[in-house]
């Protein structure tokens, strides 16, 4: 079974600074997707960024980017120019892709990020 | 706009009672999922469905059941609620095979006394 590990339960960053959240995963599969989801205090789950394993180029979405290291099975999230609204719980997630359909997402335990003014 | 809704948003019940959490989506998605969120555990998969009449057990399915009689709904039933089932429950859906993106409901907080 696939596992996702987020080794940083809590982190903090000063407003406007850059922060990196770590995620590692364990799988024997070659075709899969990786995700970062954000959960602000409102409890709503919001997709931040998505990476297909077959793509070597790291995904970016505005201030959010990932460092995808397939051989190391590492998938870190970098948040640049941190804003107070980035304060949230961040979950890393893994999904195996199959021709017959995708498997359910497997989530890490989360990293609680606090952005400090 | 299409959406996914959960009800009730908050519920308090007693040990041993049957509880059903509703989940309704209007995207016409085939795939629907139930997760529970607990401090220190992240989100754990309870049950999921890939279409009408299809249901599958997830990582923490004991004490829970689901049924899928139509595309829009996947109710989650706790047959005999236990204090260990106090949690926040999230329903999610996805439609495309290629994107994998989940669309989440707003969560249902269940307290079992």
Interface residues (C-beta under 8 A of the other chain):
Chain A: X6 X33 X35 X43 X44 X45 X47 X50 X91 X95 X97 X101 X102 X104 X105 X106 X107 X108 X109 X110
Chain B: X31 X33 X35 X40 X41 X42 X43 X44 X45 X48 X50 X58 X88 X90 X92 X94 X97 X98 X99 X100 X101 X102 X104 X106 X107
